[in-house]
């Protein structure tokens, strides 16, 4: 738990601290999610108030039972069980309604946060870890669910019981009430204070154990290196030191817990004995009846319990406010890349592309420009191969075309229109990408092919699958197009994945095609099938290819050689080889080659699935 999650560790986390006020203001924003369900919320609050007030009748019923039913020898007033039935019904209504609201708010908040995440630009994700975002959707939203579904109703209920209980205590016996208020609330608050200290110490023990676990994981994960350098003894000693540190912290915690529980038990019994002693004396004097003394004790327990619950709930509300703050930080993020206020329509055409004097550096590395004065003009239907050493800017060109980032200088146009003047959806629907490692989703083959077109018919899906040389292997599966392919298509081979990606691109019928060396890690048999499918896909479409293989480069209408973010050479394969420049050196050093990449060597059998 971080400091943000522990109000006791935060000097400004109290009700009067600036951070506490800010967090409560953030928490108040949750009421906006309750507005569409105002009727159900009103029913829940009314049921809660009625049930809380009725619960204060129980001590009175106990008083009547003692005085009238036992002392008076009458059972006439023992028939108030109907009150308990009504109370139970109100509790059910309150609990179900608040639980429904909690689940509903969680569902709405998850949808709201995830919808905003999907709209944020690619650069935003470069600054954050995927696990952090998943955690926010899981743990942070669950904390909010606890507030709306449980803790809010508990706070209201305990507030009513606290105030009502104190009022009824004063009505029963003001002197005993004054004594109780002088003993019980300070005892409860002291218990909560020391309880927080113990929780912080417990967290310290868990932190030490986490360090030890991390060391174990690191050592076992690198066991070959540990044994190769004969470090077994040293690693074992490090582990013992960590275990001993955790043991000493645990002993300190045990001493605190023992002292705390011992003192709390003693103080609790002293408080009860004091009230019982004074109450007994009042009973002997005839100042109070047995039933009134009984009800006084019950009201005292109600007040003490309500006070303890409220003190505990304050910490929970603070943690929930922190979680809500993190979630709304995502919701409030305004995307840097968004549709223009007055977008222009994308004109009809064959996919003309132009980069004009483009300068670009990624937001996280502003001092390291990737493209400098980059110019490129691609005619409709032309196939252009982008080659160059690692870091030359090839992938960046594709990302700027799709407007995953905006240029720093210059402009990128499609059909003569600046991509910044187009709707993002319209621009991206005009393009399709087949990557070196195609991304497939855990679902059926049919769902993956139709990913870009929800309205596609079975006939259309089968047609593009046939064009992509995928129909044959799909129909060989027992479930055919309904075959589930596992996470990231783990049940398919590399060549099968590529053909599904090609079928997906064919179905959306783009005017611009982007290929990120879609055949570089396939064996000869798979490559032939994929190349044949790609030829059908590229026909009549403007195509940009990030190329590393000679077979791809030779087929291109034009080769653009990038170096240091600039266009170093242009031409066809034979021309560039004859010049003896950068391109020839790339071929000679096998940066561009027809040899398979050993780091991504495919399976010998293309029908065998990739290793998970």
C-alpha positions as CSV (number, residue, x, y, z in Angstrom):
1,X,0.0,0.0,0.0
2,X,1.4,3.4,-1.0
3,X,1.2,6.5,1.1
4,X,-1.6,7.6,-1.1
5,X,-3.6,4.6,0.1
6,X,-3.0,5.1,3.8
7,X,-4.5,8.2,5.3
8,X,-2.7,7.6,8.5
9,X,0.6,8.1,6.7
10,X,-0.5,11.3,5.0
11,X,-0.5,14.5,7.1
12,X,-3.0,16.2,4.8
13,X,-5.3,13.2,4.5
14,X,-7.6,14.3,7.3
15,X,-10.9,16.0,7.0
16,X,-9.4,19.4,7.3
17,X,-6.3,18.8,5.2
18,X,-6.1,20.2,1.7
19,X,-5.6,16.8,0.3
20,X,-8.5,15.4,2.3
21,X,-10.8,18.1,1.0
22,X,-9.6,17.5,-2.6
23,X,-10.2,13.8,-2.3
24,X,-13.7,14.2,-0.9
25,X,-14.5,16.5,-3.8
26,X,-13.3,13.8,-6.2
27,X,-15.4,11.3,-4.3
28,X,-18.4,13.6,-4.7
29,X,-18.1,13.2,-8.5
30,X,-19.3,9.6,-8.1
31,X,-22.8,11.1,-7.5
32,X,-22.9,11.9,-11.2
33,X,-22.9,8.2,-11.9
34,X,-25.8,7.8,-9.5
35,X,-28.0,10.4,-11.2
36,X,-29.4,8.1,-13.9
37,X,-30.5,5.8,-11.0
38,X,-31.9,8.4,-8.7
39,X,-35.2,6.6,-8.0
40,X,-33.4,3.4,-6.8
41,X,-31.0,5.5,-4.8
42,X,-33.9,7.3,-3.0
43,X,-35.5,4.0,-2.2
44,X,-32.2,2.7,-0.8
45,X,-31.7,5.8,1.4
46,X,-35.3,5.8,2.7
47,X,-35.0,2.1,3.5
48,X,-31.7,2.7,5.2
49,X,-33.0,5.6,7.4
50,X,-36.1,3.7,8.4
51,X,-34.1,0.5,9.2
52,X,-31.6,2.5,11.2
53,X,-34.3,4.3,13.2
54,X,-36.1,1.0,13.8
55,X,-32.8,-0.6,15.1
56,X,-32.9,2.0,17.9
57,X,-36.2,0.6,18.9
58,X,-34.6,-2.8,19.9
59,X,-33.2,-1.5,23.2
60,X,-36.6,0.0,24.0
61,X,-38.2,-3.3,23.2
62,X,-35.7,-5.0,25.5
63,X,-36.6,-2.5,28.3
64,X,-40.3,-3.3,27.8
65,X,-39.7,-7.0,27.8
66,X,-37.7,-6.8,31.1
67,X,-40.0,-4.4,32.9
68,X,-43.4,-5.5,31.6
69,X,-42.8,-9.1,30.5
70,X,-40.5,-10.4,33.2
71,X,-40.8,-8.0,36.2
72,X,-44.5,-7.5,35.7
73,X,-45.3,-11.1,34.8
74,X,-47.1,-10.1,31.6
75,X,-46.5,-11.2,28.0
76,X,-48.7,-8.6,26.3
77,X,-45.8,-6.5,25.2
78,X,-43.7,-9.4,24.0
79,X,-45.7,-9.5,20.8
80,X,-43.7,-6.7,19.2
81,X,-41.9,-9.2,17.0
82,X,-43.6,-7.6,14.0
83,X,-41.1,-4.8,14.4
84,X,-38.2,-7.2,13.9
85,X,-39.9,-8.5,10.7
86,X,-40.4,-5.0,9.3
87,X,-36.8,-4.2,10.2
88,X,-35.5,-7.3,8.4
89,X,-37.5,-6.4,5.3
90,X,-36.1,-2.9,5.3
91,X,-32.6,-4.2,5.7
92,X,-33.1,-6.5,2.7
93,X,-34.4,-3.6,0.6
94,X,-31.5,-1.4,1.7
95,X,-28.8,-4.0,1.2
96,X,-30.1,-5.1,-2.2
97,X,-30.6,-1.6,-3.5
98,X,-27.2,-0.4,-2.4
99,X,-25.5,-3.5,-3.8
100,X,-27.3,-3.0,-7.1
101,X,-26.1,0.6,-7.2
102,X,-22.6,-0.4,-6.4
103,X,-22.5,-3.0,-9.2
104,X,-24.1,-0.6,-11.6
105,X,-21.7,2.3,-10.8
106,X,-18.8,-0.1,-11.2
107,X,-20.0,-1.3,-14.6
108,X,-20.6,2.3,-15.8
109,X,-17.3,3.5,-14.4
110,X,-15.3,0.6,-16.0
111,X,-17.0,1.3,-19.4
112,X,-16.3,5.1,-19.0
113,X,-12.6,4.6,-18.2
114,X,-12.0,1.9,-20.8
115,X,-13.8,4.0,-23.5
116,X,-11.5,6.9,-22.7
117,X,-8.4,4.7,-22.6
118,X,-9.1,3.5,-26.1
119,X,-9.4,7.1,-27.4
120,X,-6.0,8.2,-26.0
121,X,-3.1,8.5,-28.4
122,X,-0.3,6.0,-28.7
123,X,2.2,8.3,-27.0
124,X,0.1,8.2,-23.8
125,X,0.6,4.5,-23.6
126,X,4.4,4.8,-24.0
127,X,4.4,6.6,-20.6
128,X,2.4,4.0,-18.7
129,X,2.6,0.3,-18.0
130,X,-0.2,-2.0,-19.2
131,X,-0.3,-3.7,-15.8
132,X,-1.0,-0.3,-14.2
133,X,-3.9,0.4,-16.5
134,X,-5.4,-3.1,-16.0
135,X,-4.9,-2.6,-12.2
136,X,-6.9,0.6,-12.3
137,X,-9.8,-1.1,-14.1
138,X,-9.7,-4.0,-11.6
139,X,-8.6,-2.9,-8.1
140,X,-9.4,0.8,-8.2
141,X,-12.9,0.2,-9.6
142,X,-13.5,-2.5,-7.0
143,X,-12.6,0.0,-4.3
144,X,-15.2,2.3,-5.7
145,X,-17.7,-0.5,-5.7
146,X,-17.2,-1.0,-2.0
147,X,-17.9,2.7,-1.3
148,X,-21.1,2.9,-3.3
149,X,-22.4,-0.6,-2.5
150,X,-21.4,-0.9,1.1
151,X,-19.4,1.8,2.8
152,X,-21.7,4.7,1.9
153,X,-24.8,2.9,3.4
154,X,-22.7,1.9,6.5
155,X,-21.6,5.4,7.1
156,X,-25.2,6.8,6.8
157,X,-26.5,4.0,9.0
158,X,-23.9,4.4,11.7
159,X,-24.3,8.2,11.7
160,X,-28.0,7.8,12.3
161,X,-27.4,5.2,15.1
162,X,-24.7,7.3,16.7
163,X,-26.8,10.5,16.9
164,X,-30.0,8.7,17.8
165,X,-28.3,6.4,20.4
166,X,-26.7,9.4,22.2
167,X,-30.1,11.2,22.3
168,X,-31.9,8.2,23.7
169,X,-29.1,7.6,26.2
170,X,-29.6,11.2,27.6
171,X,-33.3,10.5,27.8
172,X,-32.7,7.3,29.7
173,X,-30.2,8.7,32.2
174,X,-28.2,11.9,31.7
175,X,-25.6,11.1,34.4
176,X,-24.8,7.6,33.2
177,X,-24.6,9.0,29.6
178,X,-22.1,11.7,30.7
179,X,-19.9,9.0,32.3
180,X,-20.2,6.8,29.2
181,X,-19.3,9.7,26.9
182,X,-16.2,10.4,29.1
183,X,-15.0,6.8,28.8
184,X,-16.3,4.9,25.7
185,X,-15.6,7.4,22.8
186,X,-12.0,8.1,23.9
187,X,-11.4,4.4,24.3
188,X,-12.8,3.7,20.8
189,X,-10.7,6.4,19.2
190,X,-7.6,5.3,21.0
191,X,-8.2,1.8,19.8
192,X,-8.6,3.0,16.2
193,X,-5.3,5.1,16.5
194,X,-3.2,2.2,17.7
195,X,-4.9,-0.1,15.3
196,X,-3.6,2.1,12.4
197,X,-0.1,2.0,13.9
198,X,-0.3,-1.7,14.0
199,X,-1.5,-1.8,10.4
200,X,1.5,0.3,9.3
201,X,3.8,-2.1,11.2
202,X,2.1,-5.0,9.6
203,X,2.8,-3.4,6.2
204,X,6.4,-3.1,7.1
205,X,6.6,-6.9,7.8
206,X,4.9,-7.5,4.4
207,X,7.4,-5.2,2.7
208,X,10.3,-7.2,4.2
209,X,8.7,-10.5,3.1
210,X,8.2,-9.0,-0.4
211,X,11.9,-8.2,-0.6
212,X,12.8,-11.7,0.4
213,X,10.4,-13.2,-2.1
214,X,11.8,-10.9,-4.8
215,X,15.3,-12.2,-4.0
216,X,14.1,-15.8,-4.2
217,X,12.5,-15.2,-7.6
218,X,15.6,-13.4,-8.9
219,X,18.0,-16.1,-7.7
220,X,15.9,-19.0,-9.0
221,X,15.2,-17.3,-12.2
222,X,19.0,-16.9,-12.8
223,X,20.0,-20.2,-11.2
224,X,22.3,-21.0,-14.1
225,X,24.3,-17.8,-13.6
226,X,24.3,-18.3,-9.8
227,X,25.8,-21.8,-10.1
228,X,28.1,-20.8,-13.0
229,X,29.7,-18.1,-10.7
230,X,29.6,-20.3,-7.6
231,X,27.4,-17.8,-5.7
232,X,25.2,-20.4,-4.0
233,X,26.6,-19.6,-0.5
234,X,26.4,-15.9,-0.9
235,X,22.8,-16.0,-2.2
236,X,21.7,-18.2,0.6
237,X,23.3,-15.8,3.1
238,X,21.5,-12.9,1.5
239,X,18.3,-14.8,1.9
240,X,19.0,-15.5,5.6
241,X,19.7,-11.8,6.2
242,X,16.3,-10.9,4.7
243,X,14.4,-13.6,6.6
244,X,16.0,-12.4,9.8
245,X,15.0,-8.8,9.2
246,X,11.5,-9.9,8.5
247,X,11.6,-12.0,11.7
248,X,12.7,-9.0,13.8
249,X,10.0,-6.8,12.4
250,X,7.4,-9.5,13.1
251,X,8.6,-9.8,16.7
252,X,8.2,-6.0,17.1
253,X,4.7,-6.2,15.7
254,X,3.8,-9.1,18.0
255,X,4.9,-7.1,21.0
256,X,2.8,-4.2,19.9
257,X,-0.2,-6.4,19.1
258,X,0.1,-8.2,22.5
259,X,0.3,-4.9,24.4
260,X,-2.5,-3.4,22.4
261,X,-5.0,-6.2,22.8
262,X,-4.1,-6.6,26.5
263,X,-4.6,-2.8,27.2
264,X,-7.7,-2.6,25.1
265,X,-9.3,-5.6,26.8
266,X,-8.5,-4.2,30.2
267,X,-9.8,-0.7,29.4
268,X,-12.9,-2.2,27.9
269,X,-13.7,-4.2,30.9
270,X,-13.0,-1.3,33.2
271,X,-15.3,0.9,31.2
272,X,-18.1,-1.7,31.3
273,X,-17.5,-2.3,35.0
274,X,-17.7,1.4,35.7
275,X,-21.0,1.9,33.9
276,X,-22.3,-1.3,35.4
277,X,-21.3,-0.2,39.0
278,X,-23.0,3.2,38.6
279,X,-26.0,1.7,36.9
280,X,-26.4,-0.9,39.6
281,X,-26.3,1.8,42.3
282,X,-28.9,3.7,40.5
283,X,-31.0,0.6,40.2
284,X,-30.7,-0.1,43.9
285,X,-31.8,3.5,44.7
286,X,-34.8,3.1,42.4
287,X,-33.6,5.9,40.0
288,X,-33.7,3.5,37.1
289,X,-35.7,0.3,36.3
290,X,-34.1,-3.0,35.3
291,X,-35.4,-2.5,31.8
292,X,-34.0,1.0,31.5
293,X,-30.6,-0.3,32.7
294,X,-30.7,-3.0,30.1
295,X,-31.6,-0.6,27.3
296,X,-28.9,1.7,28.5
297,X,-26.3,-1.0,28.0
298,X,-27.6,-1.9,24.6
299,X,-27.6,1.8,23.5
300,X,-24.0,2.1,24.8
301,X,-22.9,-0.8,22.7
302,X,-24.7,0.7,19.7
303,X,-23.0,4.1,20.1
304,X,-19.6,2.5,20.6
305,X,-20.0,0.2,17.6
306,X,-21.2,3.1,15.4
307,X,-18.3,5.3,16.5
308,X,-15.8,2.5,15.8
309,X,-17.4,1.8,12.4
310,X,-17.3,5.5,11.4
311,X,-13.7,5.9,12.4
312,X,-12.8,2.8,10.3
313,X,-15.0,3.9,7.4
314,X,-13.2,7.3,7.2
315,X,-10.0,5.5,6.2
316,X,-11.9,3.4,3.7
317,X,-13.4,6.5,2.2
318,X,-10.0,8.1,1.9
319,X,-8.7,5.0,0.1
320,X,-11.7,5.1,-2.2
321,X,-11.2,8.8,-2.9
322,X,-7.6,8.0,-3.9
323,X,-8.8,5.3,-6.2
324,X,-11.5,7.5,-7.7
325,X,-9.0,10.3,-8.2
326,X,-6.8,8.0,-10.2
327,X,-9.7,6.8,-12.3
328,X,-11.0,10.3,-13.0
329,X,-7.5,11.3,-13.9
330,X,-7.9,9.0,-16.9
331,X,-11.4,10.2,-17.7
332,X,-10.3,13.8,-17.6
333,X,-7.4,13.3,-19.9
334,X,-7.9,15.3,-23.1
335,X,-6.4,13.4,-26.0
336,X,-3.7,15.3,-27.9
337,X,-4.8,13.7,-31.1
338,X,-8.5,14.1,-31.7
339,X,-10.9,15.0,-34.5
340,X,-10.7,18.6,-35.8
341,X,-13.6,20.9,-34.9
342,X,-14.6,21.2,-38.6
343,X,-13.3,18.0,-40.3
344,X,-12.9,17.8,-44.0
345,X,-14.2,14.7,-45.8
346,X,-11.7,12.4,-47.4
347,X,-11.9,12.9,-51.2
348,X,-12.4,9.9,-53.5
349,X,-9.1,8.6,-55.0
350,X,-6.7,5.8,-55.3
351,X,-4.6,6.5,-52.1
352,X,-2.2,9.3,-53.0
353,X,0.2,10.0,-50.1
354,X,2.6,12.8,-49.5
355,X,5.1,13.7,-46.7
356,X,6.2,17.3,-47.0
357,X,9.3,18.5,-45.1
358,X,8.4,16.5,-42.1
359,X,10.3,16.8,-38.8
360,X,9.3,14.5,-35.9
361,X,10.5,13.4,-32.4
362,X,8.6,11.2,-30.0
363,X,7.2,13.1,-27.0
364,X,9.3,11.0,-24.6
365,X,12.5,11.8,-26.5
366,X,12.1,15.4,-27.7
367,X,15.9,15.9,-28.0
368,X,16.3,12.9,-30.4
369,X,14.5,13.7,-33.7
370,X,13.6,10.6,-35.7
371,X,12.7,12.3,-39.0
372,X,14.3,15.4,-40.4
373,X,13.0,17.3,-43.5
374,X,11.5,14.0,-44.7
375,X,9.8,14.1,-48.1
376,X,8.0,11.3,-49.9
377,X,5.4,11.3,-52.6
378,X,3.5,8.1,-53.3
379,X,1.3,7.9,-56.4
380,X,-2.1,6.0,-56.3
381,X,-1.5,2.3,-56.7
382,X,2.3,2.5,-56.3
383,X,4.2,0.0,-54.1
384,X,7.0,1.8,-52.2
385,X,9.5,-0.1,-50.0
386,X,11.1,1.6,-47.0
387,X,14.5,0.2,-46.0
388,X,17.2,1.4,-43.7
389,X,19.1,0.5,-40.6
390,X,17.4,0.1,-37.2
391,X,16.2,3.5,-35.9
392,X,16.2,5.1,-39.4
393,X,12.5,6.0,-39.0
394,X,10.7,3.4,-41.2
395,X,8.0,2.5,-38.6
396,X,7.7,6.2,-37.6
397,X,6.6,7.0,-41.2
398,X,3.8,4.5,-41.0
399,X,2.7,5.8,-37.6
400,X,2.5,9.4,-38.8
401,X,0.5,8.2,-41.8
402,X,-2.1,6.6,-39.5
403,X,-1.9,9.7,-37.3
404,X,-0.8,7.9,-34.2
405,X,1.4,10.9,-33.7
406,X,1.3,14.4,-35.2
407,X,4.3,15.9,-37.0
408,X,6.3,18.6,-35.4
409,X,7.0,20.4,-38.7
410,X,5.6,19.9,-42.2
411,X,2.6,17.9,-43.0
412,X,1.3,14.5,-44.1
413,X,-1.5,14.4,-46.7
414,X,-3.8,11.7,-48.1
415,X,-5.6,12.5,-51.3
416,X,-4.2,16.0,-50.9
417,X,-5.8,16.6,-47.5
418,X,-3.7,17.1,-44.3
419,X,-4.4,14.1,-42.1
420,X,-4.9,16.6,-39.2
421,X,-8.0,17.9,-41.0
422,X,-9.6,14.4,-41.3
423,X,-11.7,12.4,-38.9
424,X,-9.4,9.8,-37.3
425,X,-11.9,7.1,-38.0
426,X,-12.3,8.0,-41.7
427,X,-8.5,8.2,-42.2
428,X,-7.9,4.8,-40.5
429,X,-10.7,3.1,-42.3
430,X,-9.0,4.0,-45.6
431,X,-6.0,2.1,-44.5
432,X,-5.2,-1.5,-43.4
433,X,-2.0,-3.0,-41.9
434,X,-0.5,-6.4,-42.1
435,X,2.3,-6.6,-39.5
436,X,5.3,-8.8,-39.2
437,X,3.7,-10.2,-36.0
438,X,0.0,-10.0,-36.7
439,X,-2.2,-9.3,-33.7
440,X,-5.1,-11.7,-33.3
441,X,-7.6,-11.8,-30.6
442,X,-8.8,-14.6,-28.3
443,X,-12.0,-15.6,-30.2
444,X,-13.1,-17.4,-33.3
445,X,-11.4,-17.3,-36.7
446,X,-14.6,-15.7,-38.1
447,X,-14.4,-12.9,-35.4
448,X,-10.8,-12.2,-36.2
449,X,-11.4,-11.9,-40.0
450,X,-14.5,-9.7,-39.4
451,X,-12.7,-7.5,-36.8
452,X,-12.8,-4.4,-39.0
453,X,-16.4,-5.0,-40.3
454,X,-19.1,-6.1,-37.9
455,X,-21.7,-6.2,-40.7
456,X,-19.7,-8.7,-42.8
457,X,-21.7,-11.7,-44.0
458,X,-20.5,-15.3,-43.9
459,X,-20.2,-15.3,-47.7
460,X,-18.0,-12.2,-47.7
461,X,-15.8,-13.7,-44.9
462,X,-15.3,-16.9,-46.8
463,X,-14.6,-15.1,-50.0
464,X,-11.7,-13.0,-48.5
465,X,-10.4,-16.1,-46.7
466,X,-10.2,-17.9,-50.0
467,X,-8.4,-14.9,-51.6
468,X,-6.0,-15.0,-48.6
469,X,-5.3,-18.7,-49.0
470,X,-6.9,-19.3,-45.6
471,X,-10.2,-21.0,-46.5
472,X,-8.6,-24.4,-46.9
473,X,-6.9,-24.7,-43.5
474,X,-9.9,-23.0,-41.8
475,X,-12.3,-25.6,-43.1
476,X,-10.0,-28.4,-42.1
477,X,-10.7,-27.5,-38.4
478,X,-13.6,-29.4,-36.9
479,X,-15.4,-26.2,-36.0
480,X,-14.4,-24.4,-39.2
481,X,-14.8,-20.6,-38.9
482,X,-16.0,-20.9,-35.3
483,X,-12.7,-22.4,-34.2
484,X,-11.4,-20.6,-31.1
485,X,-7.7,-19.7,-31.7
486,X,-6.6,-18.8,-28.1
487,X,-4.9,-15.7,-26.8
488,X,-3.0,-13.9,-29.6
489,X,-3.8,-16.8,-31.9
490,X,-1.6,-19.2,-30.1
491,X,-3.3,-22.2,-31.7
492,X,-2.2,-21.1,-35.2
493,X,1.1,-21.3,-37.0
494,X,2.9,-18.2,-38.2
495,X,1.8,-18.6,-41.8
496,X,-1.8,-19.2,-40.7
497,X,-1.8,-16.0,-38.6
498,X,-0.5,-14.0,-41.5
499,X,-3.2,-15.3,-43.8
500,X,-5.9,-14.4,-41.3
501,X,-4.5,-10.9,-41.1
502,X,-4.5,-10.6,-44.9
503,X,-8.1,-11.8,-45.0
504,X,-9.0,-9.2,-42.4
505,X,-7.4,-6.5,-44.4
506,X,-9.1,-7.6,-47.6
507,X,-12.5,-7.5,-45.9
508,X,-12.2,-3.8,-45.1
509,X,-11.2,-3.1,-48.7
510,X,-8.7,-0.2,-47.9
511,X,-7.3,2.2,-50.5
512,X,-3.9,2.3,-48.7
513,X,-2.1,-0.8,-47.5
514,X,0.7,-0.9,-44.9
515,X,2.9,-4.0,-44.8
516,X,5.5,-4.3,-42.0
517,X,7.6,-7.1,-43.6
518,X,4.8,-9.6,-43.4
519,X,6.8,-12.6,-44.6
520,X,10.2,-12.2,-42.9
521,X,9.7,-15.1,-40.3
522,X,8.0,-17.7,-42.5
523,X,9.4,-20.9,-44.1
524,X,9.4,-21.2,-47.9
525,X,6.1,-23.0,-48.2
526,X,4.2,-20.6,-46.0
527,X,5.9,-17.6,-47.6
528,X,4.7,-18.7,-51.1
529,X,1.1,-18.9,-49.9
530,X,1.3,-15.6,-48.1
531,X,3.1,-13.8,-51.0
532,X,0.3,-15.0,-53.3
533,X,-2.3,-13.7,-50.9
534,X,-0.4,-10.4,-50.5
535,X,-0.3,-10.0,-54.3
536,X,-4.1,-10.1,-54.4
537,X,-4.4,-7.7,-51.5
538,X,-1.9,-5.2,-53.0
539,X,-3.6,-5.2,-56.4
540,X,-4.9,-1.7,-57.2
541,X,-3.9,-0.3,-53.8
542,X,-1.3,2.1,-52.7
543,X,1.2,0.1,-50.6
544,X,3.9,1.1,-48.2
545,X,6.2,-1.8,-47.2
546,X,8.8,-1.8,-44.4
547,X,11.1,-4.3,-46.1
548,X,14.0,-6.4,-44.9
549,X,14.0,-9.1,-47.6
550,X,15.3,-8.8,-51.1
551,X,12.3,-10.7,-52.5
552,X,10.0,-7.9,-51.2
553,X,12.4,-5.1,-52.3
554,X,12.8,-6.3,-55.8
555,X,9.0,-6.4,-56.4
556,X,8.6,-2.8,-55.3
557,X,8.0,0.0,-57.8
558,X,10.3,2.2,-55.8
559,X,12.8,1.8,-52.9
560,X,13.2,4.6,-50.3
561,X,16.4,4.3,-48.3
562,X,16.2,6.0,-44.9
563,X,19.3,7.0,-42.9
564,X,19.3,9.3,-39.9
565,X,15.7,10.3,-40.4
566,X,16.2,11.5,-44.0
567,X,15.8,10.0,-47.5
568,X,19.3,9.0,-48.4
569,X,18.6,7.2,-51.7
570,X,15.6,6.5,-54.1
571,X,15.3,4.1,-56.9
572,X,14.9,0.4,-57.9
573,X,17.1,-2.4,-56.7
574,X,19.4,-2.6,-59.7
575,X,19.9,1.2,-59.8
576,X,20.7,1.4,-56.1
577,X,23.1,-1.5,-56.2
578,X,24.9,0.1,-59.1
579,X,25.4,3.3,-57.1
580,X,27.3,1.5,-54.4
581,X,25.8,3.6,-51.6
582,X,24.0,2.9,-48.4
583,X,21.6,0.5,-50.0
584,X,24.4,-1.7,-51.3
585,X,26.0,-1.7,-47.9
586,X,22.8,-2.8,-46.2
587,X,22.5,-5.7,-48.7
588,X,26.2,-6.7,-48.2
589,X,25.8,-6.6,-44.4
590,X,22.6,-8.7,-44.7
591,X,20.4,-6.0,-43.2
592,X,18.4,-6.7,-46.4
593,X,18.6,-10.4,-47.2
594,X,16.6,-13.4,-48.2
595,X,18.1,-15.4,-45.4
596,X,15.6,-16.1,-42.5
597,X,16.2,-14.2,-39.3
598,X,17.7,-16.7,-36.9
599,X,16.1,-14.8,-33.9
600,X,12.7,-15.5,-35.4
601,X,13.2,-18.9,-37.0
602,X,9.9,-20.5,-37.9
603,X,8.8,-24.0,-37.1
604,X,9.7,-26.6,-39.7
605,X,6.1,-27.6,-40.0
606,X,3.9,-24.7,-40.9
607,X,0.8,-26.6,-39.7
608,X,2.2,-26.8,-36.1
609,X,1.1,-24.1,-33.7
610,X,3.5,-21.5,-32.4
611,X,5.0,-22.2,-28.9
612,X,2.9,-20.6,-26.3
